[in-house]
Amino acid sequence: MLNQKHQQPYRLPPHKRKVLRHHLDELLKQGIIAPISEEENVPITSPIVLVTKRKRQNYAFQDEKDAALSQYRFCCDFRYLISCTEQFKYFIPNLQELTESFSQFVPNYISSIDLSSGFFQLGIDPDSSRYTAFNTCFGTYKFFRLPMGLSSSPASFQLLIDKVLPGPNFNAKISPLTRLLKKGQFFVCNVEQQSSFNDLKYALLNSKILAFPNYDLTFRLAVDTSSRGIGNMLYQMHPNVDGEEQPRVIRFGSKSLSRWEQSYGPRKLELLGMVVSIQDCADYLRGNKFVVECDHQALRPIFQKQFKGAIYDLQYKPAEQMQVADALSRCTRQNDEPVISPDEDDPFFPYVTERTGQIKLPPVEI
């Protein structure tokens, strides 16, 4: 059973009260909120917060209202309401996973859009509107549209977007060809089919250096370490139309060395570079076969004996074939601190003291 709770509004300084007034007037004008009537049974009221937005450079506000609406986001503190309601779960795609879904074809354009107050595009059931009531110094209101601050709002909005934009439209481009495969369809190749065939052939023959990951192929991680930083390049060997394999880069990575890391010896430094690079690319390598390439031959026996099975394979490459990783390892900040003695807070190779006890020397005969 839902326990009633009415929270007092948070106190605001005078300048933020003016901001709040502008937001309330705009929300009332758009029909997003409405005042609570005397006859309504409101079980919960929540306070509001004004969240500062990221400042836009070189933007001139038209007036005081424009500044208030542009600089602050109107949100409600629905923490108690969230604790009393069943959460709506829906998958929200990760941007990196979304772009990697293009591995089967190369899109001509990748665009992004930003909807103005996107949550307000969704309505709320009239029976649920009274639970969104909020208190302000200007009175108590309720929402008619989906408010910001509810934990289920992002999932509900994502569901709407998936219904409106159901994914990349690659099938539409080749639909003139796939229609010819239907049962009872006469095979007639007109201008439409020929254009679709040419577009498909062009996409297959004109590949770039960069590519999306293909999890059916082996990942290769080229790693090199300099005295200042670590560089890595994750790539795969993709077969072309002639059957030859060509490298296709998945991602580049680099990292500056800290003070204690700069004091490592050559073998320890190269080993650190491999550990950091593998962790950096763990989202691609975890659970998949991969090869680590380096130009330090002394590491190969270490992995063959002490770290056998830890990675799929370790291959040596001469320095002239590791130019990309070598260049990335030298892309460091100009204000790096000078090398000093090792630090006891080293997270990779911590400094550990050993207690040897009292040392006793054998008696010396004279």
Beta strands, then each sheet from edge to edge (+ up, - down):
strand 1: 5-6
strand 2: 33-35
strand 3: 44-52
strand 4: 72-76
strand 5: 134-136
strand 6: 139-143
strand 7: 219-225
strand 8: 229-239
strand 9: 245-256
strand 10: 290-294
strand 11: 313-316
sheet 1: 1+ 3+ 4-
sheet 2: 1+ 3+ 5+ 6- 2+
sheet 3: 9+ 8- 7+ 10+ 11+
end
